Amino acid sequence: MAQIKITQVRSVIGRPEKHRRIIEALGIRHNQTSVIHNDTPQIRGMTFKVRHLVTVEEVK
């Protein structure tokens, strides 16, 4: 299964609670941190909701 690397590039300070919870659910703890997840529709949906706070890259 393909994997994606998700990196937080903007802070969650001043963002809605829903966005903070999505970032936390993705496993991102601090700004400029990266996590690797399997490319599933659930993960893609979460990244779509916070697309202004993260960058997504494919991992080979």
C-alpha positions as MATLAB code, in Angstrom:
seq = 'MAQIKITQVRSVIGRPEKHRRIIEALGIRHNQTSVIHNDTPQIRGMTFKVRHLVTVEEVK';
ca = [
       0.000    0.000    0.000;
       1.210    3.490   -0.806;
       2.275    5.779    1.993;
       2.151    9.542    2.430;
       4.270   11.902    4.503;
       2.300   14.647    6.260;
       4.198   17.692    7.555;
       2.662   20.474    9.611;
       3.750   23.817    8.163;
       1.458   26.233   10.019;
       0.553   26.573   13.679;
      -2.795   25.515   15.154;
      -2.859   28.536   17.472;
      -6.094   30.416   16.868;
      -7.571   27.627   14.729;
     -10.926   25.958   15.429;
     -10.957   23.065   17.901;
     -11.904   20.652   15.101;
      -8.687   21.451   13.217;
      -6.618   20.970   16.378;
      -8.200   17.568   16.969;
      -7.558   16.470   13.386;
      -3.875   17.413   13.677;
      -3.687   15.515   16.967;
      -5.436   12.483   15.440;
      -2.880   12.442   12.631;
      -0.176   12.085   15.290;
       1.450   15.458   14.724;
       2.639   16.996   17.990;
       4.623   20.084   17.006;
       4.951   22.515   14.134;
       7.365   21.416   11.355;
       6.991   17.742   12.381;
       6.307   14.915    9.943;
       4.458   11.613   10.199;
       4.026    8.778    7.725;
       0.642    7.101    7.227;
      -0.817    4.612    4.785;
      -2.694    6.331    1.974;
      -6.290    5.589    2.961;
      -9.488    7.553    2.271;
      -9.766    8.387    5.991;
      -6.283    9.909    6.161;
      -6.834   11.758    2.859;
     -10.089   13.185    4.239;
      -8.399   14.429    7.401;
      -5.574   16.041    5.434;
      -8.124   17.686    3.129;
      -9.825   19.342    6.129;
      -6.535   20.869    7.327;
      -4.859   21.306    3.932;
      -3.977   24.917    4.800;
      -1.918   23.699    7.798;
      -0.070   20.712    6.285;
       1.782   19.523    3.214;
       1.365   16.008    1.838;
       4.029   14.081   -0.095;
       4.076   10.548   -1.487;
       6.685    8.229    0.039;
       8.312    5.556   -2.092;
];
